[in-house]
């Protein structure tokens, strides 16, 4: 029997700009999950930019439940995100409350 080991994603961080297309409850009802169309990505010095491959596409960003800022569908945002997962999948997460309207 061969066990398959997953390889966690490399340290990464991206700054994206895009439009919120949908807002839903996060996994298991915790926090929120935003569907965002990525219009611009920026590198963060010293980190891989995993959002770059999603330019012009929709991604889901998980937002922690303590976030105090309110956003709505159609809002244009600038957000700092990171990807956590492995070669089988994962998710983008908002870094703290590093998001603003543009």
C-alpha positions as CSV (number, residue, x, y, z in Angstrom):
1,X,0.0,0.0,0.0
2,X,1.4,3.4,-1.0
3,X,0.5,6.4,1.0
4,X,0.3,9.7,-0.9
5,X,1.7,12.6,0.9
6,X,0.4,16.1,0.1
7,X,2.8,19.0,-0.3
8,X,1.6,22.2,1.3
9,X,1.5,25.4,-0.7
10,X,4.6,27.6,-0.6
11,X,4.5,30.8,1.4
12,X,2.4,33.2,-0.7
13,X,0.6,36.5,-0.6
14,X,-1.1,38.6,-3.2
15,X,-2.8,42.0,-3.4
16,X,-5.8,41.8,-5.7
17,X,-8.4,44.2,-7.1
18,X,-11.7,43.0,-8.3
19,X,-15.5,43.1,-8.0
20,X,-17.5,41.1,-5.5
21,X,-19.9,38.9,-7.5
22,X,-21.5,36.9,-4.6
23,X,-21.4,36.8,-0.8
24,X,-22.3,33.5,1.0
25,X,-21.7,32.0,4.4
26,X,-18.3,30.4,4.8
27,X,-17.6,26.7,5.3
28,X,-19.7,25.2,8.2
29,X,-21.5,28.6,8.5
30,X,-18.3,30.4,9.8
31,X,-17.4,33.8,8.3
32,X,-18.2,34.6,4.7
33,X,-17.1,33.4,1.3
34,X,-16.8,36.1,-1.3
35,X,-16.7,35.3,-5.0
36,X,-14.5,38.0,-6.6
37,X,-13.6,38.6,-10.2
38,X,-9.9,39.3,-10.2
39,X,-9.1,42.4,-12.3
40,X,-5.6,43.2,-11.1
41,X,-3.0,41.3,-9.1
42,X,0.2,42.7,-7.4
43,X,3.2,40.9,-6.1
44,X,4.1,41.2,-2.4
45,X,7.9,41.3,-1.9
46,X,9.3,37.9,-0.8
47,X,6.2,35.9,-1.6
48,X,4.8,33.9,-4.5
49,X,1.7,35.4,-6.1
50,X,-0.7,32.5,-6.5
51,X,-3.6,34.9,-7.5
52,X,-1.7,35.8,-10.7
53,X,-3.0,32.7,-12.6
54,X,-6.6,33.8,-11.8
55,X,-6.4,37.2,-13.6
56,X,-9.7,37.8,-15.3
57,X,-11.3,34.8,-13.5
58,X,-13.4,34.3,-10.4
59,X,-12.0,33.2,-7.1
60,X,-13.5,32.5,-3.7
61,X,-12.0,34.3,-0.7
62,X,-12.8,33.1,2.8
63,X,-13.3,36.0,5.3
64,X,-13.0,35.4,9.0
65,X,-16.1,36.0,11.2
66,X,-14.7,38.8,13.3
67,X,-14.3,41.1,10.2
68,X,-16.1,44.4,11.1
69,X,-16.0,46.0,7.7
70,X,-19.1,45.6,5.6
71,X,-19.0,44.9,1.8
72,X,-21.8,44.2,-0.7
73,X,-22.2,42.5,-4.1
74,X,-20.9,44.7,-6.9
75,X,-18.4,46.5,-4.6
76,X,-14.9,47.0,-6.1
77,X,-12.3,46.0,-3.6
78,X,-8.5,45.9,-3.0
79,X,-7.6,43.0,-0.7
80,X,-4.5,41.2,0.6
81,X,-5.0,37.5,0.4
82,X,-3.1,34.2,0.6
83,X,-3.7,30.6,-0.6
84,X,-3.6,27.7,1.8
85,X,-3.8,24.2,0.6
86,X,-1.9,21.6,-1.4
87,X,-1.8,20.1,-4.9
88,X,-5.3,18.6,-4.4
89,X,-6.9,21.9,-3.6
90,X,-7.3,24.7,-1.1
91,X,-8.7,28.2,-0.6
92,X,-7.8,31.8,-0.7
93,X,-8.1,33.7,2.6
94,X,-8.3,37.4,3.4
95,X,-5.4,38.5,5.5
96,X,-6.9,40.0,8.7
97,X,-9.0,42.9,7.6
98,X,-6.7,44.1,4.8
99,X,-9.5,45.0,2.4
100,X,-10.8,48.4,1.2
101,X,-13.2,49.8,-1.3
102,X,-11.7,51.2,-4.5
